[in-house]
């Protein structure tokens, strides 16, 4: 299973997924569960600017962990088979480990988005 974590600053889970262009990629089959790579998208490939498409490098992701996301983007990702997990957990690696263990506290999608679109 391929898991992406939005992390614009490369250290914490990003709160606004629509503008995020950096994602840590994890493979759940990796026994060390370390990020396999940092995906850095050009600005024109952020979710907001690419609507209604999904950035090609994220099309094969199974789960996207974020700190906040609007309902529209969540629905768009779901149509592409990507499960969205919104959480207050700030550490990307810890978020993935907790999610795989079924212990990641999840927030409601759209709870933090004030994008007005």
SULQUIKA-V575843 format. One line per field, one symbol per residue. ss: DSSP state (2 for helix, 1 for strand, 0 for the rest). psi: psi as a letter, one per 20 degrees, with the letter a starting at -180 (. if undefined). burial: + if it has 9 or more other C-alpha atoms within 8 Angstrom, else -. Layout:
# SULQUIKA-V575843
ss->???
psi->???
burial->???
This chain:
# SULQUIKA-V575843
ss->011111000001000022200111111000000000111100222022220000022200001111000022222222200011110000122222222200000000000000000
psi->pppqppmhjjhqpphnhhipjppppqoiiohilqphropoqqhijqggiipjrppgiihjphpopriqqrhghghgghhjjpppopriphogghggggghikjopqrqpihiplhl.
burial->-+++++++---+++++++-+++++++++----+-+--++-+---+++--+---++-----++++++++++--++-+++---++++++-+++++-+++++----+--+-+++++----
